[in-house]
């Protein structure tokens, strides 16, 4: 086959009358080689163009609210939208957005309160902070109205014990279900005990919910002597907790109490509900942590944990994540077997001892609470 001249202008012939460049004189290639050179050159040009467009500021990601856009609070991390690239992995999107917007922190909690109760720890008449002994923040979900109502009617009902004020509030993320959202707004208007931020309410956002609790407690109720985080399917005894704190002379700083778990390794099986990759958590063992179903902190700790979280890499396992923050703060959590993280069938004397017990449906909760109101003597639990 007779050779043909190949030029780098995507034409396998040099233009008639044009002089050959010095580096090209006498060079002849066959048609197959010419085709390869054509593809290679086109690929190089495309890669250079793409690299330039990616490096151009604002070409891939931008913050909604700029250029007249309004944030859509129905979406996860709604303060970020995509233009040139449609990310399906929302953690990757979040990471990219955080890198662009916050150079000082690796894990900023950039969410806004949709529902707030800023006066919950205030004296209404005098407009000043009131003395709060125990602030209780209960993790829940928008659909769990029956659970919240059961808590309000049972263990969450006391506003004070022995003259010590107790404030109980619920923690929610946002739902895109308009029916649920309207009902939550009505519930908030009636009970004034809901806190909601504009992240999506889902299992893998529990860490966001707990950090919302830490942030709210430290900004709106920093005067609370103690802060408890618990869940809406728990049985909690405020009486037992207050008596226990008094008996142990609980310190007012650097204090974290609950059921401690330690020496636990991450689940590396992708099929596990609790799967954590090496990339998400490189270590072989988690630090000691408090079971998320119920733990108690001294009043200074929510702010310290929240501050530590800003520079602690995100992990969706909320109780482990709190343990990571405690480790960074060099605070050792205190173990108490009165905080139970499994379901125990109700018995009066057992529940005169326990501070928390797990997995109670609303009817079980009401029945147990009603029975607990009838005093009797227990010989084996003190």
N, C-alpha and C positions, 0 to 999 in steps of 0.2 A: 504493500500500500504506500502510495506516495505521501511523504510528509507534508504538513501544512503549517504555515506560520501561525503562532498563537499570541494574541495580545492580551493585556490585562484590562481591557475595556470591555470584557465579556463578548468579544468577537474573535473568531478563530482566523481572521485575516487582518493583516495590517493594511491601513488605508493606502490606496494607490498614491504614489508620489510622496508619501511621508518618509522621511529618513529613519532608518532603524536606530534605536539608541545603542550606545557603545556596548552596553552589557547584554544586548540582545542580538547583535549581529551574528549571523550564521546559525542561530538557534532554531532548530526545527523539532516539532513534537507531533506525534500522531493524534488522531481525534480523541481517543480514549483519555490520554494524558491531559489534553486540553479541557475535557469535560471535568476532570478532577480539579484542575486548577481553577476553573470557573466556580465550582461549588465551594472550594476552600476560601477563595477571595470573598465571595458573597457572605460566607459565615463569619469571617473576620470583621467585615463591615457591620453586620448585624449586631455582633457582640459588642463592638465599640459603641455603637449607637445606644444599645440597651444599657450598657454600663453608665454612659453619660446621663441618660434619662433617670436611672435609679438614684444617681448621686444628686440630682437636682432637688433642692429642698422643697418639700411639700408636694412632690409629684406622686407619691404613693399613699401617704396617710396625711390626714389633716384632722384638726379638731372641729367637731360640729359646733355651731355657734359663730364660726367665722363666715365671712361673705354672706351674712344674712341667714345662715342656716339655724334652725332651732333644734335643740337636743330632743331625741325621742326616748323618753324614759322607759318605754316598753321593751327595749332591747338590752341585752347584757352589755355592760360597759358602753352605754349609749353615747358617751362623750367621744367616741372614736368611730369614724366612718371610713370605708375603703373607696378608693377611686380606681387606680390602675390595676390593683391586685385584689382578688376576692379571696381572703383568707378563710379557710374552713376550720382551722384550729384556733379557737378563740384565745387560748393561752399564748400562742405565738403572736397574735394580734395585740394582746394586752402587753406582752413583753416589749414589742416594738414601740407601741405608743408610749409606754412608761419611759423607755430609753430616750425618746425624743423630747418628752415634756418634763422629765424630772431627772436632772443630772445628779442631784444630791442624794437621792434615796433609791434603793433597788426595788422597794415594794410599797409605794405610797398608797394610802387608802383614799383614793380619789372618788368618793361617792358623796352624794348629798342626801339630806333627810327629806323624804317626801311627807312623812308624818312625824311629828315631834311633840313632846310634852315638856317644854322648857321650864315650866313652873312646877313640875312634879316634886322638886326638892326645895321649893320656896315657900315662904309664908305669904299667902295671897294678900292679906291686908297690909302688911308692912313692906312687901316687895323686897325681902331680903332672904338669904339662905336660912332654912330651918335646920334644926339639929336632927340628923337622920342616923339612926344606929345601923340599920341594915337596908341596903338597896339590893333588890332581887330582880335579875334580868332573865326572862324566860324565853328561850328560843322556841319559835313556833313557825307555822307556815300559813299563808292566807286562807287555805281551805279548812284549817283546823279550828273553826269557830266553836264546835262543841267541846273540844278540849280546853280552849281558853275559858269558856263559860264555866266548865266544871272546876277549873283552878280558882276562878273568881269566887265561886260559891263554897269552896272548901279551904285548902291550906293557904291559898293566896289571899284570903279575905281579911285577916287581921291587919289593921293599920298601925297597931302598937301593941306591945306586950311589956308589962311592968313599967309603963311610962316611956318606953323606948320606941321611937318612931320606925316604922317599916314601910318602904315604898316598893311596890311590885309592878313591873312593866313587862310588856311582851316585845320580842324582837322579830321583825319580818323583813324579807326581801320583797321585791315588787313582782307582781304577776301581770302577764299580758292578757289574762282572761278578764274581759271588761265586767262581766257579771260579778265575779269574785271581788274585783277591785272596788266596785260600787258598794258591795256589802261591807268590805273592810272600812271604807270611808264612813259608812253609817255607824258601824261598830265603834270606830274611833270617836265620832261625835257624841256617842252615848256614854262610853266608859272612860274616855280620856286616859288610856293606858297602853297605847300602841306606838311603837317606834318603827319606822320603815325607812330604809335607804333604797336608792335606785339601782341596785344590782338585782339580777334575776334570782328568785327564791328557788334554789335547787340544792341537792345534796352536796355537790362539789363546791358550793359557795358557803358552806358552814363556817369556814375560817373567816370569810368576810363578815359574816353575821356576828361572830364572837369578837372580832376587832371593832365592829360597830359598837358592841356593848362596852368594850374597854374605852373607846373614844368618848362615847356619850357619858359614861360614868365620870371620867376624868374632867370633862368640860362642863357638865350640867349638875353634877352632884359630888364634887371633890371632897365635901365635908363629911360624907358618909364614913362611919367608923369601919364598916365591913361591906363588901360587895359579894353577892352570890350570883353565879351563873348556873342555870339549870335548864331543863327541857319541859315541854308541855305534857309529856306522858309520865312524869315522875310524881311520886308521893313525897312531899317535903314536910318535915315537922319544924316549924319555926321555934316552937317551945323547946324541943330537944336541942336545936342548934344554939339558941341563946344560953341555955343552961350549960352546954358543953364548952362554949367559948369562955363563959365565966369561970368554970371549973379549971380550965387549963391556963387561965390568965393569958389569953391570946395577946400577943404583941400588936401594937398599932402600926407597925411598919415592917416591911419585908416578910410578910406572912402569907403562905399559900397552903390551904388545907383541903384534903379530900381523899379519894381512893387513889393511891399512887401505883402506877404500873411501870416496871423497869425491866431492863434486859431483854426487851422485845426487838426482834429483827423485822425489817420491812418485808412485806409480801412482794415477791418478785414474779409471781405467776400472773400474767396479764388477764387471766380469767377471774381473778379474785376481785371482789368488791373493793378491797383495800389495797389494790395493786399500786406500788410506787416504783418507778423506774430508777435506775442508777443515776440518771441525769437529774431527776427531781430530788433525790436524796442519796448522795454518794456513800454515806456511812453504812456500816454493817449492823449497827444497833442504834435504836432511838434513845435519846436522853430520857430520864425519868419524867413522866407526865401524869397529870391528874385526869381521871376519867371525866369526859365532858358532860356526863349526865348531871353532875352537881359538884361544884367546888366553891370554896370561900376564900376571899382575898382581903387583906387589910386595905384600908382606904387609899393608900398611896400606890398600890400595885397596878390598878387598871391603867393609870397614866404611864407608869414605867413599862408595862408590857406593850402598850400601844406604841410608845416611842421605840422600843426595841424591835417591834415588828416592821417598822419602816426600813430597817436595814437587815432584815432576816428574810431569806428567800422564801417565797410563797410555797406552802404545802397544803393540800386540800383537807388533810386530816386535822381537824381543828384542835383536838385535845393534844395531839403530838406537837402541833405547831406552838401551842401555848408552852409546852414543855421546852421547846427549842428557845423560846424567848426567855423563860426562866433560867435556862442554862446560861444564856448570854448575860443575864443580870446577876448570875452567881447566887440565885435564890434556890434553896433546896426545898421542894414540896414536902409537906408533912402528911404521913399516912394515918388514916383513921378508918377502922372497919365499920364505923357507923354510916359511912357513905357507901351505899350498895349500888353496884352497877348492873345487877341482874334482877329478874323478877322474883320476888318472894311472896308467896300467898299470904294474905293478910292474917295476922293474929295480933290481938291487942297488946300483949306483953312484948312481943318482938318489935312492934312499932312504937312502943314506949322507949325503945332503945335506939332504933335507927333514926338517922337524920334524913336519908333519902332511900327510896326504893324505885326500881325501874319498871316500865311497861304496865301502866295502869290505864285502862280505858275509862271514859267518863263515868260510867255507872259503877264500876269498881271503886273509883275514887270517891264518889259520893257515899257509897255504902261504908267504906273504911272510915271516912271522916265522921260520919254520923255515929259510928260505934266508938270512935276515939273520944267523943265528947262525953261519954258516960264513964266517970272515974271509977277505978277499981284498983285493987292491990296486986302487984306483981312481985313474986319472991325471987325470981331467977334472973331478972334483967335490971341492972342498975346503971 
